[in-house]
Amino acid sequence: MPQLHEYDLDEPIFIDANIFLFHAFDDPDHGDAATDFLTTIEEGRVRGVTSPLVLDEVFFKILVQEAAAELAKPTIWNIRKALEDPAFAQRVNVPVRKYKAYLESLLLLGLDVPEMTASIMFAAADIVADTGLLITDASHVALMRHKGITHIASDDDDFVSIPDLTLWKP
């Protein structure tokens, strides 16, 4: 399995949410590898592509982790209720906004976030039926195929089963 630190191709690579999350949370196992990889995008050595669905997942998980740290019983329902309090919402969104600013800087440095269209999502539904992937992962594959991307940065082994993709792991 190719390792992410070895990626030096002159082809774009799709970045899955877990790479951003390893970086955001300074994951003890993969945080350094994710940071080093994202640095190659910052420096223009690698052309990174991701999707609006990845951004959604990243922001959601950062928000939930921050909110869960403040709640005795951090269920999604309790988080939703707590977010009705403007002070709580402001507090738990601090790390989301911080990471949003980082991603905005990556956009300025060349990260591409193409639109996710209805036709791409329809293709994703077909990919689910053909491969057994979950719809979010299938949407990544559909977007990649739409854009002609054959490389993905992810720690998700489900992508190994997709014959036209090369999975690069941290």
Legacy VTK file of the C-alpha trace (Angstrom):
# vtk DataFile Version 3.0
C-alpha trace
ASCII
DATASET POLYDATA
POINTS 170 float
0.000 0.000 0.000
1.534 3.339 -0.999
2.326 5.722 1.835
1.161 9.316 1.718
4.618 10.729 2.436
5.784 9.155 -0.846
3.217 10.979 -2.992
5.107 13.121 -5.494
3.083 12.646 -8.670
2.143 15.498 -10.963
-1.506 14.448 -10.720
-4.165 15.753 -8.356
-5.036 13.688 -5.296
-8.399 13.658 -3.533
-8.172 14.304 0.215
-10.606 12.422 2.444
-11.912 13.924 5.693
-9.771 11.730 7.925
-6.579 13.389 6.644
-7.862 16.822 7.688
-9.125 15.419 11.000
-5.792 13.748 11.806
-4.247 17.182 11.260
-6.920 19.134 13.162
-6.853 16.822 16.188
-3.082 16.221 16.065
-3.785 12.491 16.020
-0.988 10.590 17.817
-0.748 7.945 15.079
-1.321 9.948 11.894
-1.186 13.637 12.821
2.405 14.165 11.686
1.853 12.364 8.371
-1.301 14.393 7.703
0.440 17.655 8.584
3.425 16.843 6.376
1.113 15.971 3.483
-0.974 19.134 3.853
2.276 21.112 3.915
3.039 19.787 0.415
-0.231 21.357 -0.720
0.555 24.627 1.066
3.909 24.698 -0.738
2.364 23.916 -4.128
4.202 20.602 -4.528
0.970 18.578 -4.589
-2.387 19.457 -6.155
-5.051 18.587 -3.619
-8.762 18.214 -4.301
-11.545 17.636 -1.812
-15.317 18.046 -1.760
-17.953 20.074 0.046
-19.027 16.823 1.739
-15.537 16.413 3.180
-15.630 19.973 4.511
-19.032 19.252 6.063
-17.690 16.147 7.809
-14.592 17.951 9.067
-16.546 20.893 10.492
-19.176 18.581 12.003
-16.629 16.371 13.777
-14.653 19.324 15.122
-17.876 20.885 16.434
-19.108 17.646 18.004
-15.784 16.969 19.704
-15.678 20.467 21.175
-19.322 20.333 22.277
-18.929 16.857 23.762
-16.103 18.118 25.959
-18.557 20.496 27.658
-21.563 18.217 28.096
-22.147 15.544 30.731
-24.076 13.416 28.231
-22.860 14.325 24.713
-25.572 12.818 22.541
-26.320 14.496 19.232
-29.692 15.591 20.643
-28.061 17.192 23.683
-25.544 18.934 21.450
-28.336 20.277 19.230
-30.196 21.557 22.290
-27.038 23.131 23.756
-26.329 24.891 20.449
-29.530 26.899 20.993
-27.580 28.819 23.644
-25.698 31.546 21.724
-22.797 31.592 24.207
-22.341 27.822 23.929
-22.602 27.973 20.133
-19.969 30.715 19.986
-17.644 28.826 22.337
-17.774 25.459 20.600
-17.444 27.043 17.168
-14.061 28.616 17.978
-12.092 25.564 16.753
-14.408 25.195 13.752
-13.725 28.779 12.715
-10.013 28.318 13.317
-9.918 25.261 11.057
-12.146 27.012 8.518
-9.544 29.787 8.323
-6.843 27.171 7.712
-8.887 25.568 4.922
-9.558 28.974 3.374
-5.796 29.549 3.285
-5.368 26.156 1.581
-7.907 27.249 -1.035
-5.812 30.330 -1.748
-2.747 28.092 -2.045
-4.369 25.791 -4.590
-6.662 23.308 -2.842
-9.566 22.659 -5.222
-13.112 22.080 -3.941
-15.278 21.395 -7.008
-19.051 21.613 -6.862
-20.962 18.503 -5.902
-23.742 18.351 -8.493
-26.898 16.271 -8.643
-25.467 14.207 -11.507
-22.397 13.373 -9.408
-24.655 12.300 -6.530
-26.743 10.157 -8.902
-23.516 8.494 -10.042
-22.633 7.987 -6.361
-25.901 6.109 -5.800
-24.947 3.752 -8.638
-21.470 3.301 -7.154
-23.060 2.271 -3.835
-25.063 -0.411 -5.645
-21.991 -1.620 -7.552
-19.418 -1.556 -4.737
-21.139 -1.573 -1.354
-19.473 1.695 -0.337
-21.391 4.045 1.912
-22.922 6.977 0.045
-20.428 9.561 1.294
-17.445 7.472 0.168
-19.219 6.723 -3.104
-19.751 10.458 -3.622
-15.994 10.946 -3.309
-15.417 8.261 -5.948
-18.050 9.798 -8.239
-16.487 13.252 -7.931
-13.029 11.802 -8.525
-14.197 10.018 -11.666
-15.950 13.175 -12.858
-12.686 15.110 -12.449
-10.421 12.304 -13.748
-8.677 11.827 -10.378
-7.289 8.362 -9.641
-5.454 8.955 -6.335
-6.965 9.356 -2.877
-5.346 10.315 0.438
-7.244 8.440 3.133
-6.941 5.980 5.990
-10.178 4.299 4.855
-9.461 0.787 3.560
-12.852 0.684 1.813
-11.239 2.508 -1.120
-8.898 -0.457 -1.750
-11.805 -2.289 -3.391
-12.199 0.372 -6.100
-10.081 -0.850 -9.027
-9.494 2.499 -10.741
-8.206 4.214 -7.564
-4.887 4.205 -5.749
-5.190 4.633 -1.987
-2.361 6.549 -0.295
-2.353 6.000 3.475
-0.818 8.189 6.182
LINES 1 171
170 0 1 2 3 4 5 6 7 8 9 10 11 12 13 14 15 16 17 18 19 20 21 22 23 24 25 26 27 28 29 30 31 32 33 34 35 36 37 38 39 40 41 42 43 44 45 46 47 48 49 50 51 52 53 54 55 56 57 58 59 60 61 62 63 64 65 66 67 68 69 70 71 72 73 74 75 76 77 78 79 80 81 82 83 84 85 86 87 88 89 90 91 92 93 94 95 96 97 98 99 100 101 102 103 104 105 106 107 108 109 110 111 112 113 114 115 116 117 118 119 120 121 122 123 124 125 126 127 128 129 130 131 132 133 134 135 136 137 138 139 140 141 142 143 144 145 146 147 148 149 150 151 152 153 154 155 156 157 158 159 160 161 162 163 164 165 166 167 168 169
